[in-house]
Amino acid sequence: MTRPQIHDPHTEPQPFLRDLFDIAVQRAQPLHTLGAHLPGPPKGRTLVLGAGKAGGAMAQALEALWPADAPLSGLVVTRYGHVPPRPAGLAQRIEVVEAAHPVPDAAGLAAAERILALAQGLTADDLVLCLISGGGSALLTLPADGLELADKQRINRELLQSGAAIGEMNCVRKHLSRIKGGRLAAACAPARVLTLAISDVPGDDPSVIASGPTVADASTCADALAVLERYRIDIPAAVRQALQRGELETPKPGDARLARSEVRLIATPAQSLAAAAEAARAAGIAAHVLSDEMEGESREVGKVHAALARAVARHDAPFTRPCVLLSGGETTVTVRAQPPGMPRGRGGRAGEFCLGLAQALQGQPGVWALAADTDGIDGVEDNAGARVTPDTLARAATQGLSLPGHLDRNDAYGFFDALSDLVVTGPTHTNVNDFRALLIL
């Protein structure tokens, strides 16, 4: 990729931060990263199976890069509205269907059933290319025996609102599924399974990405029960008993059915943050990547970033101005209960991070920030994230907006929409999780 021209950070700080976000997203586009990881065509057939928000882009990249004279077919499921426009002249060889995220629906159930059926009857001469990206867990829903789709929808919704970490959520999802936690790879045996994954999880653990449908799972039924109890999430009695008896256990490391299953990460949060940092340095701004593995309550992570930014702005420590602070990972939002009649707020992790950040910055001069989800969707809204400027609190006061009130309602969308400070990108067709950038001049 050629290095893009970016705005002057000193005169156009907000466009500069948006440039860094766009560069991070561009680094994670499948067409730029997939080719280096592809094997040659097998003796038998090549079957493509996949799920995730990047599924449509990954399928198109594979169609463009796979030899035109080599057979290729399969099925991939992605989120509604996340299939990119098809390039002119590119023949479609992989079927792509759409389903709901983050709460699964009947379309996702139907897709998962078809994907599991396609995995049957393969031979040792066949190759399965699994295209996996963030969001695949909700999109690839196939409830365990004793669970209905409505049960999975409720459990998924309650997990999302509980503040549970992504690893905890996926532990539950794996054990309440017939396709996650290595079960898809087990179904493909004895074929070779090569999973090409875009990481959207802290630490890039393949078993956590989309709940690891092709990766052995070290967690247990007891672990899943502990998560459900920790967050007081109810499940049908028969399923609880099945978990207690270990009947819903996942394939474990060393399982012979997964002996020919391999995972390659084609894009990671660290790579995208590094690309943004390189672009900032090329523009004359020192760049510091704090971490690509940050977790915790979004508003609290925002306050920690604010404390660091204020120290830099006031004391040139621990970093010297001008600089940009970059971070990634996957924070969480615990949805607060509201009084009867009070509408629930709108917003996601990035927006809530910005609320906590703005509150703790206290209008600090010389600090601008952008936080956005690299898939282009913050939670379930139509924005990717939001911006914070030195005059965010002053402009909010002029409009009579109460930042603490919006935080209490988890209403980041309403707050930043009123200030015209939402970041709206539309679906980006990739997903390497949270992106946060603070520019300190």
Secondary structure, 3 states (H helix, E strand, C coil): CCCCCCCCCCCCHHHHHHHHHHHHHHHCCHHHHCHHHCCCCCCCCEEEEEECCCHHHHHHHHHHHCCCCCCCEEEEEEECCCCCCCCCCCCCCCEEEEECCCCCCHHHHHHHHHHHHHCCCCCCCCEEEEEECCCHHHHCCCECCCCCHHHHHHHHHHHHHHCCCHHHHHHHHHHCECCCCCHHHHHHCCCEEEEEEECCCHHHCCCCHHHCCCCCCCCCHHHHHHHHHHCCCCCCHHHHHHHHCCCCCCCCCCCHHHCCEEEEEEECHHHHHHHHHHHHHHCCCEEEEEEEEECCEHHHHHHHHHHHHHHHHHHCCCCCCCEEEEEEECCECCCCCCCCCCCCCCCCHHHHHHHHHHHHHCCCCCEEEEEEECCCCCCCCCCCEEEECCCHHHHHHHCCCCHHHHHHCCCHHHHHHHCCCEECCCCCCCCCCEEEEEEEC
